[in-house]
Amino acid sequence: MEKIIACCGLNCATCDARKATITNDNKLRSETATKWRIQYNAPQISDEMINCTGCREAGAKFGHCEVCEIRNCTISKGFQTCADCDKLESCTILKSVTQFVPDAFDNLRSLN
C-alpha cells in the first residue's frame, strides 16, 4: 500500500480528501465534507473545501493545513516530518493527532 506521510505521521494516501482531489470525485468530496462536519463538529466545512494533495505535497491544501500547529512547527524547524525531531516521543503537540490515530506514530517511526 502506498504511503504519503504527513508532517504528523498521518498517511495522506488513505485520506478521502486527497483521494477526492486526485480523482476529482465530487461524490467522495461531498461525503467527506458531510462526515468531517459531524466528526470534527465543524459545520463550516463545505464540499468545495475538500481539496488537498497532502500537507507535504505540491498542490491544493485543506484549509486547516495553513494553521496546523504540527505542520507549522515542522516547517519552522526545517524538518520533513516530526520523525526528524528528537522530541518525537514526548511532543504534546503531536499527541493531539497520535492519541486518536496511533498508526501515525508507527508511520513516523518507520521513517527513521
Phi and psi restraints in degrees (range 20) as a CNS / XPLOR table:
assign (resid 1 and name C) (resid 2 and name N)
       (resid 2 and name CA) (resid 2 and name C) 1.0 -65.4 20.0 2
assign (resid 2 and name N) (resid 2 and name CA)
       (resid 2 and name C) (resid 3 and name N) 1.0 141.4 20.0 2
assign (resid 2 and name C) (resid 3 and name N)
       (resid 3 and name CA) (resid 3 and name C) 1.0 -127.2 20.0 2
assign (resid 3 and name N) (resid 3 and name CA)
       (resid 3 and name C) (resid 4 and name N) 1.0 130.5 20.0 2
assign (resid 3 and name C) (resid 4 and name N)
       (resid 4 and name CA) (resid 4 and name C) 1.0 -126.2 20.0 2
assign (resid 4 and name N) (resid 4 and name CA)
       (resid 4 and name C) (resid 5 and name N) 1.0 98.6 20.0 2
assign (resid 4 and name C) (resid 5 and name N)
       (resid 5 and name CA) (resid 5 and name C) 1.0 -85.7 20.0 2
assign (resid 5 and name N) (resid 5 and name CA)
       (resid 5 and name C) (resid 6 and name N) 1.0 123.9 20.0 2
assign (resid 5 and name C) (resid 6 and name N)
       (resid 6 and name CA) (resid 6 and name C) 1.0 -74.5 20.0 2
assign (resid 6 and name N) (resid 6 and name CA)
       (resid 6 and name C) (resid 7 and name N) 1.0 170.2 20.0 2
assign (resid 6 and name C) (resid 7 and name N)
       (resid 7 and name CA) (resid 7 and name C) 1.0 -50.7 20.0 2
assign (resid 7 and name N) (resid 7 and name CA)
       (resid 7 and name C) (resid 8 and name N) 1.0 -40.0 20.0 2
assign (resid 7 and name C) (resid 8 and name N)
       (resid 8 and name CA) (resid 8 and name C) 1.0 -86.9 20.0 2
assign (resid 8 and name N) (resid 8 and name CA)
       (resid 8 and name C) (resid 9 and name N) 1.0 -6.9 20.0 2
assign (resid 8 and name C) (resid 9 and name N)
       (resid 9 and name CA) (resid 9 and name C) 1.0 103.8 20.0 2
assign (resid 9 and name N) (resid 9 and name CA)
       (resid 9 and name C) (resid 10 and name N) 1.0 -10.2 20.0 2
assign (resid 9 and name C) (resid 10 and name N)
       (resid 10 and name CA) (resid 10 and name C) 1.0 -63.0 20.0 2
assign (resid 10 and name N) (resid 10 and name CA)
       (resid 10 and name C) (resid 11 and name N) 1.0 148.8 20.0 2
assign (resid 10 and name C) (resid 11 and name N)
       (resid 11 and name CA) (resid 11 and name C) 1.0 -93.9 20.0 2
assign (resid 11 and name N) (resid 11 and name CA)
       (resid 11 and name C) (resid 12 and name N) 1.0 102.0 20.0 2
assign (resid 11 and name C) (resid 12 and name N)
       (resid 12 and name CA) (resid 12 and name C) 1.0 -61.6 20.0 2
assign (resid 12 and name N) (resid 12 and name CA)
       (resid 12 and name C) (resid 13 and name N) 1.0 -25.2 20.0 2
assign (resid 12 and name C) (resid 13 and name N)
       (resid 13 and name CA) (resid 13 and name C) 1.0 -63.6 20.0 2
assign (resid 13 and name N) (resid 13 and name CA)
       (resid 13 and name C) (resid 14 and name N) 1.0 -22.9 20.0 2
assign (resid 13 and name C) (resid 14 and name N)
       (resid 14 and name CA) (resid 14 and name C) 1.0 -99.3 20.0 2
assign (resid 14 and name N) (resid 14 and name CA)
       (resid 14 and name C) (resid 15 and name N) 1.0 0.0 20.0 2
assign (resid 14 and name C) (resid 15 and name N)
       (resid 15 and name CA) (resid 15 and name C) 1.0 -78.8 20.0 2
assign (resid 15 and name N) (resid 15 and name CA)
       (resid 15 and name C) (resid 16 and name N) 1.0 129.5 20.0 2
assign (resid 15 and name C) (resid 16 and name N)
       (resid 16 and name CA) (resid 16 and name C) 1.0 -64.8 20.0 2
assign (resid 16 and name N) (resid 16 and name CA)
       (resid 16 and name C) (resid 17 and name N) 1.0 -31.2 20.0 2
assign (resid 16 and name C) (resid 17 and name N)
       (resid 17 and name CA) (resid 17 and name C) 1.0 -65.0 20.0 2
assign (resid 17 and name N) (resid 17 and name CA)
       (resid 17 and name C) (resid 18 and name N) 1.0 -42.8 20.0 2
assign (resid 17 and name C) (resid 18 and name N)
       (resid 18 and name CA) (resid 18 and name C) 1.0 -66.3 20.0 2
assign (resid 18 and name N) (resid 18 and name CA)
       (resid 18 and name C) (resid 19 and name N) 1.0 -44.5 20.0 2
assign (resid 18 and name C) (resid 19 and name N)
       (resid 19 and name CA) (resid 19 and name C) 1.0 -58.2 20.0 2
assign (resid 19 and name N) (resid 19 and name CA)
       (resid 19 and name C) (resid 20 and name N) 1.0 -45.3 20.0 2
assign (resid 19 and name C) (resid 20 and name N)
       (resid 20 and name CA) (resid 20 and name C) 1.0 -63.2 20.0 2
assign (resid 20 and name N) (resid 20 and name CA)
       (resid 20 and name C) (resid 21 and name N) 1.0 -37.8 20.0 2
assign (resid 20 and name C) (resid 21 and name N)
       (resid 21 and name CA) (resid 21 and name C) 1.0 -68.2 20.0 2
assign (resid 21 and name N) (resid 21 and name CA)
       (resid 21 and name C) (resid 22 and name N) 1.0 -49.7 20.0 2
assign (resid 21 and name C) (resid 22 and name N)
       (resid 22 and name CA) (resid 22 and name C) 1.0 -62.8 20.0 2
assign (resid 22 and name N) (resid 22 and name CA)
       (resid 22 and name C) (resid 23 and name N) 1.0 -38.5 20.0 2
assign (resid 22 and name C) (resid 23 and name N)
       (resid 23 and name CA) (resid 23 and name C) 1.0 -97.4 20.0 2
assign (resid 23 and name N) (resid 23 and name CA)
       (resid 23 and name C) (resid 24 and name N) 1.0 -1.9 20.0 2
assign (resid 23 and name C) (resid 24 and name N)
       (resid 24 and name CA) (resid 24 and name C) 1.0 51.4 20.0 2
assign (resid 24 and name N) (resid 24 and name CA)
       (resid 24 and name C) (resid 25 and name N) 1.0 47.7 20.0 2
assign (resid 24 and name C) (resid 25 and name N)
       (resid 25 and name CA) (resid 25 and name C) 1.0 -95.8 20.0 2
assign (resid 25 and name N) (resid 25 and name CA)
       (resid 25 and name C) (resid 26 and name N) 1.0 98.2 20.0 2
assign (resid 25 and name C) (resid 26 and name N)
       (resid 26 and name CA) (resid 26 and name C) 1.0 -68.0 20.0 2
assign (resid 26 and name N) (resid 26 and name CA)
       (resid 26 and name C) (resid 27 and name N) 1.0 -29.3 20.0 2
assign (resid 26 and name C) (resid 27 and name N)
       (resid 27 and name CA) (resid 27 and name C) 1.0 -65.9 20.0 2
assign (resid 27 and name N) (resid 27 and name CA)
       (resid 27 and name C) (resid 28 and name N) 1.0 -47.6 20.0 2
assign (resid 27 and name C) (resid 28 and name N)
       (resid 28 and name CA) (resid 28 and name C) 1.0 -64.8 20.0 2
assign (resid 28 and name N) (resid 28 and name CA)
       (resid 28 and name C) (resid 29 and name N) 1.0 -37.5 20.0 2
assign (resid 28 and name C) (resid 29 and name N)
       (resid 29 and name CA) (resid 29 and name C) 1.0 -59.2 20.0 2
assign (resid 29 and name N) (resid 29 and name CA)
       (resid 29 and name C) (resid 30 and name N) 1.0 -46.5 20.0 2
assign (resid 29 and name C) (resid 30 and name N)
       (resid 30 and name CA) (resid 30 and name C) 1.0 -66.3 20.0 2
assign (resid 30 and name N) (resid 30 and name CA)
       (resid 30 and name C) (resid 31 and name N) 1.0 -43.4 20.0 2
assign (resid 30 and name C) (resid 31 and name N)
       (resid 31 and name CA) (resid 31 and name C) 1.0 -62.4 20.0 2
assign (resid 31 and name N) (resid 31 and name CA)
       (resid 31 and name C) (resid 32 and name N) 1.0 -40.0 20.0 2
assign (resid 31 and name C) (resid 32 and name N)
       (resid 32 and name CA) (resid 32 and name C) 1.0 -66.9 20.0 2
assign (resid 32 and name N) (resid 32 and name CA)
       (resid 32 and name C) (resid 33 and name N) 1.0 -43.6 20.0 2
assign (resid 32 and name C) (resid 33 and name N)
       (resid 33 and name CA) (resid 33 and name C) 1.0 -60.0 20.0 2
assign (resid 33 and name N) (resid 33 and name CA)
       (resid 33 and name C) (resid 34 and name N) 1.0 -44.9 20.0 2
assign (resid 33 and name C) (resid 34 and name N)
       (resid 34 and name CA) (resid 34 and name C) 1.0 -61.4 20.0 2
assign (resid 34 and name N) (resid 34 and name CA)
       (resid 34 and name C) (resid 35 and name N) 1.0 -46.8 20.0 2
assign (resid 34 and name C) (resid 35 and name N)
       (resid 35 and name CA) (resid 35 and name C) 1.0 -61.7 20.0 2
assign (resid 35 and name N) (resid 35 and name CA)
       (resid 35 and name C) (resid 36 and name N) 1.0 -46.1 20.0 2
assign (resid 35 and name C) (resid 36 and name N)
       (resid 36 and name CA) (resid 36 and name C) 1.0 -69.5 20.0 2
assign (resid 36 and name N) (resid 36 and name CA)
       (resid 36 and name C) (resid 37 and name N) 1.0 -33.2 20.0 2
assign (resid 36 and name C) (resid 37 and name N)
       (resid 37 and name CA) (resid 37 and name C) 1.0 -57.6 20.0 2
assign (resid 37 and name N) (resid 37 and name CA)
       (resid 37 and name C) (resid 38 and name N) 1.0 -41.6 20.0 2
assign (resid 37 and name C) (resid 38 and name N)
       (resid 38 and name CA) (resid 38 and name C) 1.0 -77.1 20.0 2
assign (resid 38 and name N) (resid 38 and name CA)
       (resid 38 and name C) (resid 39 and name N) 1.0 -52.1 20.0 2
assign (resid 38 and name C) (resid 39 and name N)
       (resid 39 and name CA) (resid 39 and name C) 1.0 -58.3 20.0 2
assign (resid 39 and name N) (resid 39 and name CA)
       (resid 39 and name C) (resid 40 and name N) 1.0 -39.6 20.0 2
assign (resid 39 and name C) (resid 40 and name N)
       (resid 40 and name CA) (resid 40 and name C) 1.0 -106.1 20.0 2
assign (resid 40 and name N) (resid 40 and name CA)
       (resid 40 and name C) (resid 41 and name N) 1.0 9.6 20.0 2
assign (resid 40 and name C) (resid 41 and name N)
       (resid 41 and name CA) (resid 41 and name C) 1.0 47.4 20.0 2
assign (resid 41 and name N) (resid 41 and name CA)
       (resid 41 and name C) (resid 42 and name N) 1.0 52.9 20.0 2
assign (resid 41 and name C) (resid 42 and name N)
       (resid 42 and name CA) (resid 42 and name C) 1.0 -129.7 20.0 2
assign (resid 42 and name N) (resid 42 and name CA)
       (resid 42 and name C) (resid 43 and name N) 1.0 79.1 20.0 2
assign (resid 42 and name C) (resid 43 and name N)
       (resid 43 and name CA) (resid 43 and name C) 1.0 -62.2 20.0 2
assign (resid 43 and name N) (resid 43 and name CA)
       (resid 43 and name C) (resid 44 and name N) 1.0 -14.3 20.0 2
assign (resid 43 and name C) (resid 44 and name N)
       (resid 44 and name CA) (resid 44 and name C) 1.0 -78.4 20.0 2
assign (resid 44 and name N) (resid 44 and name CA)
       (resid 44 and name C) (resid 45 and name N) 1.0 -10.8 20.0 2
assign (resid 44 and name C) (resid 45 and name N)
       (resid 45 and name CA) (resid 45 and name C) 1.0 -71.0 20.0 2
assign (resid 45 and name N) (resid 45 and name CA)
       (resid 45 and name C) (resid 46 and name N) 1.0 121.3 20.0 2
assign (resid 45 and name C) (resid 46 and name N)
       (resid 46 and name CA) (resid 46 and name C) 1.0 -109.2 20.0 2
assign (resid 46 and name N) (resid 46 and name CA)
       (resid 46 and name C) (resid 47 and name N) 1.0 165.0 20.0 2
assign (resid 46 and name C) (resid 47 and name N)
       (resid 47 and name CA) (resid 47 and name C) 1.0 -55.3 20.0 2
assign (resid 47 and name N) (resid 47 and name CA)
       (resid 47 and name C) (resid 48 and name N) 1.0 -40.9 20.0 2
assign (resid 47 and name C) (resid 48 and name N)
       (resid 48 and name CA) (resid 48 and name C) 1.0 -64.5 20.0 2
assign (resid 48 and name N) (resid 48 and name CA)
       (resid 48 and name C) (resid 49 and name N) 1.0 -22.6 20.0 2
assign (resid 48 and name C) (resid 49 and name N)
       (resid 49 and name CA) (resid 49 and name C) 1.0 -78.9 20.0 2
assign (resid 49 and name N) (resid 49 and name CA)
       (resid 49 and name C) (resid 50 and name N) 1.0 -14.4 20.0 2
assign (resid 49 and name C) (resid 50 and name N)
       (resid 50 and name CA) (resid 50 and name C) 1.0 -83.9 20.0 2
assign (resid 50 and name N) (resid 50 and name CA)
       (resid 50 and name C) (resid 51 and name N) 1.0 76.7 20.0 2
assign (resid 50 and name C) (resid 51 and name N)
       (resid 51 and name CA) (resid 51 and name C) 1.0 -144.0 20.0 2
assign (resid 51 and name N) (resid 51 and name CA)
       (resid 51 and name C) (resid 52 and name N) 1.0 113.2 20.0 2
assign (resid 51 and name C) (resid 52 and name N)
       (resid 52 and name CA) (resid 52 and name C) 1.0 -161.9 20.0 2
assign (resid 52 and name N) (resid 52 and name CA)
       (resid 52 and name C) (resid 53 and name N) 1.0 135.6 20.0 2
assign (resid 52 and name C) (resid 53 and name N)
       (resid 53 and name CA) (resid 53 and name C) 1.0 -102.2 20.0 2
assign (resid 53 and name N) (resid 53 and name CA)
       (resid 53 and name C) (resid 54 and name N) 1.0 -3.3 20.0 2
assign (resid 53 and name C) (resid 54 and name N)
       (resid 54 and name CA) (resid 54 and name C) 1.0 119.8 20.0 2
assign (resid 54 and name N) (resid 54 and name CA)
       (resid 54 and name C) (resid 55 and name N) 1.0 144.5 20.0 2
assign (resid 54 and name C) (resid 55 and name N)
       (resid 55 and name CA) (resid 55 and name C) 1.0 -68.5 20.0 2
assign (resid 55 and name N) (resid 55 and name CA)
       (resid 55 and name C) (resid 56 and name N) 1.0 -19.7 20.0 2
assign (resid 55 and name C) (resid 56 and name N)
       (resid 56 and name CA) (resid 56 and name C) 1.0 -108.6 20.0 2
assign (resid 56 and name N) (resid 56 and name CA)
       (resid 56 and name C) (resid 57 and name N) 1.0 2.0 20.0 2
assign (resid 56 and name C) (resid 57 and name N)
       (resid 57 and name CA) (resid 57 and name C) 1.0 -99.8 20.0 2
assign (resid 57 and name N) (resid 57 and name CA)
       (resid 57 and name C) (resid 58 and name N) 1.0 154.0 20.0 2
assign (resid 57 and name C) (resid 58 and name N)
       (resid 58 and name CA) (resid 58 and name C) 1.0 -67.9 20.0 2
assign (resid 58 and name N) (resid 58 and name CA)
       (resid 58 and name C) (resid 59 and name N) 1.0 148.7 20.0 2
assign (resid 58 and name C) (resid 59 and name N)
       (resid 59 and name CA) (resid 59 and name C) 1.0 115.7 20.0 2
assign (resid 59 and name N) (resid 59 and name CA)
       (resid 59 and name C) (resid 60 and name N) 1.0 -162.8 20.0 2
assign (resid 59 and name C) (resid 60 and name N)
       (resid 60 and name CA) (resid 60 and name C) 1.0 -61.7 20.0 2
assign (resid 60 and name N) (resid 60 and name CA)
       (resid 60 and name C) (resid 61 and name N) 1.0 148.2 20.0 2
assign (resid 60 and name C) (resid 61 and name N)
       (resid 61 and name CA) (resid 61 and name C) 1.0 -127.3 20.0 2
assign (resid 61 and name N) (resid 61 and name CA)
       (resid 61 and name C) (resid 62 and name N) 1.0 140.4 20.0 2
assign (resid 61 and name C) (resid 62 and name N)
       (resid 62 and name CA) (resid 62 and name C) 1.0 -64.0 20.0 2
assign (resid 62 and name N) (resid 62 and name CA)
       (resid 62 and name C) (resid 63 and name N) 1.0 143.8 20.0 2
assign (resid 62 and name C) (resid 63 and name N)
       (resid 63 and name CA) (resid 63 and name C) 1.0 -51.3 20.0 2
assign (resid 63 and name N) (resid 63 and name CA)
       (resid 63 and name C) (resid 64 and name N) 1.0 -33.9 20.0 2
assign (resid 63 and name C) (resid 64 and name N)
       (resid 64 and name CA) (resid 64 and name C) 1.0 -64.8 20.0 2
assign (resid 64 and name N) (resid 64 and name CA)
       (resid 64 and name C) (resid 65 and name N) 1.0 -27.4 20.0 2
assign (resid 64 and name C) (resid 65 and name N)
       (resid 65 and name CA) (resid 65 and name C) 1.0 -56.0 20.0 2
assign (resid 65 and name N) (resid 65 and name CA)
       (resid 65 and name C) (resid 66 and name N) 1.0 -36.4 20.0 2
assign (resid 65 and name C) (resid 66 and name N)
       (resid 66 and name CA) (resid 66 and name C) 1.0 -66.5 20.0 2
assign (resid 66 and name N) (resid 66 and name CA)
       (resid 66 and name C) (resid 67 and name N) 1.0 -27.9 20.0 2
assign (resid 66 and name C) (resid 67 and name N)
       (resid 67 and name CA) (resid 67 and name C) 1.0 -111.7 20.0 2
assign (resid 67 and name N) (resid 67 and name CA)
       (resid 67 and name C) (resid 68 and name N) 1.0 3.2 20.0 2
assign (resid 67 and name C) (resid 68 and name N)
       (resid 68 and name CA) (resid 68 and name C) 1.0 -62.8 20.0 2
assign (resid 68 and name N) (resid 68 and name CA)
       (resid 68 and name C) (resid 69 and name N) 1.0 118.7 20.0 2
assign (resid 68 and name C) (resid 69 and name N)
       (resid 69 and name CA) (resid 69 and name C) 1.0 -62.5 20.0 2
assign (resid 69 and name N) (resid 69 and name CA)
       (resid 69 and name C) (resid 70 and name N) 1.0 -37.1 20.0 2
assign (resid 69 and name C) (resid 70 and name N)
       (resid 70 and name CA) (resid 70 and name C) 1.0 -67.7 20.0 2
assign (resid 70 and name N) (resid 70 and name CA)
       (resid 70 and name C) (resid 71 and name N) 1.0 -48.5 20.0 2
assign (resid 70 and name C) (resid 71 and name N)
       (resid 71 and name CA) (resid 71 and name C) 1.0 -61.9 20.0 2
assign (resid 71 and name N) (resid 71 and name CA)
       (resid 71 and name C) (resid 72 and name N) 1.0 -45.0 20.0 2
assign (resid 71 and name C) (resid 72 and name N)
       (resid 72 and name CA) (resid 72 and name C) 1.0 -64.5 20.0 2
assign (resid 72 and name N) (resid 72 and name CA)
       (resid 72 and name C) (resid 73 and name N) 1.0 -37.5 20.0 2
assign (resid 72 and name C) (resid 73 and name N)
       (resid 73 and name CA) (resid 73 and name C) 1.0 -65.0 20.0 2
assign (resid 73 and name N) (resid 73 and name CA)
       (resid 73 and name C) (resid 74 and name N) 1.0 -46.4 20.0 2
assign (resid 73 and name C) (resid 74 and name N)
       (resid 74 and name CA) (resid 74 and name C) 1.0 -59.2 20.0 2
assign (resid 74 and name N) (resid 74 and name CA)
       (resid 74 and name C) (resid 75 and name N) 1.0 -48.4 20.0 2
assign (resid 74 and name C) (resid 75 and name N)
       (resid 75 and name CA) (resid 75 and name C) 1.0 -63.5 20.0 2
assign (resid 75 and name N) (resid 75 and name CA)
       (resid 75 and name C) (resid 76 and name N) 1.0 -42.5 20.0 2
assign (resid 75 and name C) (resid 76 and name N)
       (resid 76 and name CA) (resid 76 and name C) 1.0 -63.9 20.0 2
assign (resid 76 and name N) (resid 76 and name CA)
       (resid 76 and name C) (resid 77 and name N) 1.0 -26.5 20.0 2
assign (resid 76 and name C) (resid 77 and name N)
       (resid 77 and name CA) (resid 77 and name C) 1.0 -91.5 20.0 2
assign (resid 77 and name N) (resid 77 and name CA)
       (resid 77 and name C) (resid 78 and name N) 1.0 -3.1 20.0 2
assign (resid 77 and name C) (resid 78 and name N)
       (resid 78 and name CA) (resid 78 and name C) 1.0 77.2 20.0 2
assign (resid 78 and name N) (resid 78 and name CA)
       (resid 78 and name C) (resid 79 and name N) 1.0 20.0 20.0 2
assign (resid 78 and name C) (resid 79 and name N)
       (resid 79 and name CA) (resid 79 and name C) 1.0 -92.9 20.0 2
assign (resid 79 and name N) (resid 79 and name CA)
       (resid 79 and name C) (resid 80 and name N) 1.0 159.4 20.0 2
assign (resid 79 and name C) (resid 80 and name N)
       (resid 80 and name CA) (resid 80 and name C) 1.0 -82.2 20.0 2
assign (resid 80 and name N) (resid 80 and name CA)
       (resid 80 and name C) (resid 81 and name N) 1.0 -45.5 20.0 2
assign (resid 80 and name C) (resid 81 and name N)
       (resid 81 and name CA) (resid 81 and name C) 1.0 -143.0 20.0 2
assign (resid 81 and name N) (resid 81 and name CA)
       (resid 81 and name C) (resid 82 and name N) 1.0 175.6 20.0 2
assign (resid 81 and name C) (resid 82 and name N)
       (resid 82 and name CA) (resid 82 and name C) 1.0 -65.5 20.0 2
assign (resid 82 and name N) (resid 82 and name CA)
       (resid 82 and name C) (resid 83 and name N) 1.0 -17.4 20.0 2
assign (resid 82 and name C) (resid 83 and name N)
       (resid 83 and name CA) (resid 83 and name C) 1.0 -62.1 20.0 2
assign (resid 83 and name N) (resid 83 and name CA)
       (resid 83 and name C) (resid 84 and name N) 1.0 -23.6 20.0 2
assign (resid 83 and name C) (resid 84 and name N)
       (resid 84 and name CA) (resid 84 and name C) 1.0 -79.0 20.0 2
assign (resid 84 and name N) (resid 84 and name CA)
       (resid 84 and name C) (resid 85 and name N) 1.0 -9.9 20.0 2
assign (resid 84 and name C) (resid 85 and name N)
       (resid 85 and name CA) (resid 85 and name C) 1.0 -94.8 20.0 2
assign (resid 85 and name N) (resid 85 and name CA)
       (resid 85 and name C) (resid 86 and name N) 1.0 138.9 20.0 2
assign (resid 85 and name C) (resid 86 and name N)
       (resid 86 and name CA) (resid 86 and name C) 1.0 -74.6 20.0 2
assign (resid 86 and name N) (resid 86 and name CA)
       (resid 86 and name C) (resid 87 and name N) 1.0 -5.6 20.0 2
assign (resid 86 and name C) (resid 87 and name N)
       (resid 87 and name CA) (resid 87 and name C) 1.0 -101.9 20.0 2
assign (resid 87 and name N) (resid 87 and name CA)
       (resid 87 and name C) (resid 88 and name N) 1.0 16.5 20.0 2
assign (resid 87 and name C) (resid 88 and name N)
       (resid 88 and name CA) (resid 88 and name C) 1.0 -48.6 20.0 2
assign (resid 88 and name N) (resid 88 and name CA)
       (resid 88 and name C) (resid 89 and name N) 1.0 -50.6 20.0 2
assign (resid 88 and name C) (resid 89 and name N)
       (resid 89 and name CA) (resid 89 and name C) 1.0 -72.6 20.0 2
assign (resid 89 and name N) (resid 89 and name CA)
       (resid 89 and name C) (resid 90 and name N) 1.0 -24.8 20.0 2
assign (resid 89 and name C) (resid 90 and name N)
       (resid 90 and name CA) (resid 90 and name C) 1.0 -111.0 20.0 2
assign (resid 90 and name N) (resid 90 and name CA)
       (resid 90 and name C) (resid 91 and name N) 1.0 1.2 20.0 2
assign (resid 90 and name C) (resid 91 and name N)
       (resid 91 and name CA) (resid 91 and name C) 1.0 -67.9 20.0 2
assign (resid 91 and name N) (resid 91 and name CA)
       (resid 91 and name C) (resid 92 and name N) 1.0 122.4 20.0 2
assign (resid 91 and name C) (resid 92 and name N)
       (resid 92 and name CA) (resid 92 and name C) 1.0 -76.1 20.0 2
assign (resid 92 and name N) (resid 92 and name CA)
       (resid 92 and name C) (resid 93 and name N) 1.0 -28.2 20.0 2
assign (resid 92 and name C) (resid 93 and name N)
       (resid 93 and name CA) (resid 93 and name C) 1.0 -66.4 20.0 2
assign (resid 93 and name N) (resid 93 and name CA)
       (resid 93 and name C) (resid 94 and name N) 1.0 -45.9 20.0 2
assign (resid 93 and name C) (resid 94 and name N)
       (resid 94 and name CA) (resid 94 and name C) 1.0 -64.2 20.0 2
assign (resid 94 and name N) (resid 94 and name CA)
       (resid 94 and name C) (resid 95 and name N) 1.0 -32.0 20.0 2
assign (resid 94 and name C) (resid 95 and name N)
       (resid 95 and name CA) (resid 95 and name C) 1.0 -62.6 20.0 2
assign (resid 95 and name N) (resid 95 and name CA)
       (resid 95 and name C) (resid 96 and name N) 1.0 -19.1 20.0 2
assign (resid 95 and name C) (resid 96 and name N)
       (resid 96 and name CA) (resid 96 and name C) 1.0 -63.6 20.0 2
assign (resid 96 and name N) (resid 96 and name CA)
       (resid 96 and name C) (resid 97 and name N) 1.0 -22.6 20.0 2
assign (resid 96 and name C) (resid 97 and name N)
       (resid 97 and name CA) (resid 97 and name C) 1.0 -100.6 20.0 2
assign (resid 97 and name N) (resid 97 and name CA)
       (resid 97 and name C) (resid 98 and name N) 1.0 -50.3 20.0 2
assign (resid 97 and name C) (resid 98 and name N)
       (resid 98 and name CA) (resid 98 and name C) 1.0 -66.9 20.0 2
assign (resid 98 and name N) (resid 98 and name CA)
       (resid 98 and name C) (resid 99 and name N) 1.0 -22.6 20.0 2
assign (resid 98 and name C) (resid 99 and name N)
       (resid 99 and name CA) (resid 99 and name C) 1.0 -67.4 20.0 2
assign (resid 99 and name N) (resid 99 and name CA)
       (resid 99 and name C) (resid 100 and name N) 1.0 -26.2 20.0 2
assign (resid 99 and name C) (resid 100 and name N)
       (resid 100 and name CA) (resid 100 and name C) 1.0 -99.8 20.0 2
assign (resid 100 and name N) (resid 100 and name CA)
       (resid 100 and name C) (resid 101 and name N) 1.0 -24.7 20.0 2
assign (resid 100 and name C) (resid 101 and name N)
       (resid 101 and name CA) (resid 101 and name C) 1.0 -132.8 20.0 2
assign (resid 101 and name N) (resid 101 and name CA)
       (resid 101 and name C) (resid 102 and name N) 1.0 80.9 20.0 2
assign (resid 101 and name C) (resid 102 and name N)
       (resid 102 and name CA) (resid 102 and name C) 1.0 -60.4 20.0 2
assign (resid 102 and name N) (resid 102 and name CA)
       (resid 102 and name C) (resid 103 and name N) 1.0 -25.2 20.0 2
assign (resid 102 and name C) (resid 103 and name N)
       (resid 103 and name CA) (resid 103 and name C) 1.0 -59.8 20.0 2
assign (resid 103 and name N) (resid 103 and name CA)
       (resid 103 and name C) (resid 104 and name N) 1.0 -24.6 20.0 2
assign (resid 103 and name C) (resid 104 and name N)
       (resid 104 and name CA) (resid 104 and name C) 1.0 -61.8 20.0 2
assign (resid 104 and name N) (resid 104 and name CA)
       (resid 104 and name C) (resid 105 and name N) 1.0 -40.4 20.0 2
assign (resid 104 and name C) (resid 105 and name N)
       (resid 105 and name CA) (resid 105 and name C) 1.0 -62.5 20.0 2
assign (resid 105 and name N) (resid 105 and name CA)
       (resid 105 and name C) (resid 106 and name N) 1.0 -44.1 20.0 2
assign (resid 105 and name C) (resid 106 and name N)
       (resid 106 and name CA) (resid 106 and name C) 1.0 -61.1 20.0 2
assign (resid 106 and name N) (resid 106 and name CA)
       (resid 106 and name C) (resid 107 and name N) 1.0 -41.5 20.0 2
assign (resid 106 and name C) (resid 107 and name N)
       (resid 107 and name CA) (resid 107 and name C) 1.0 -61.3 20.0 2
assign (resid 107 and name N) (resid 107 and name CA)
       (resid 107 and name C) (resid 108 and name N) 1.0 -43.7 20.0 2
assign (resid 107 and name C) (resid 108 and name N)
       (resid 108 and name CA) (resid 108 and name C) 1.0 -65.9 20.0 2
assign (resid 108 and name N) (resid 108 and name CA)
       (resid 108 and name C) (resid 109 and name N) 1.0 -44.1 20.0 2
assign (resid 108 and name C) (resid 109 and name N)
       (resid 109 and name CA) (resid 109 and name C) 1.0 -61.9 20.0 2
assign (resid 109 and name N) (resid 109 and name CA)
       (resid 109 and name C) (resid 110 and name N) 1.0 -33.2 20.0 2
assign (resid 109 and name C) (resid 110 and name N)
       (resid 110 and name CA) (resid 110 and name C) 1.0 -69.9 20.0 2
assign (resid 110 and name N) (resid 110 and name CA)
       (resid 110 and name C) (resid 111 and name N) 1.0 -15.6 20.0 2
assign (resid 110 and name C) (resid 111 and name N)
       (resid 111 and name CA) (resid 111 and name C) 1.0 -81.3 20.0 2
assign (resid 111 and name N) (resid 111 and name CA)
       (resid 111 and name C) (resid 112 and name N) 1.0 -18.1 20.0 2
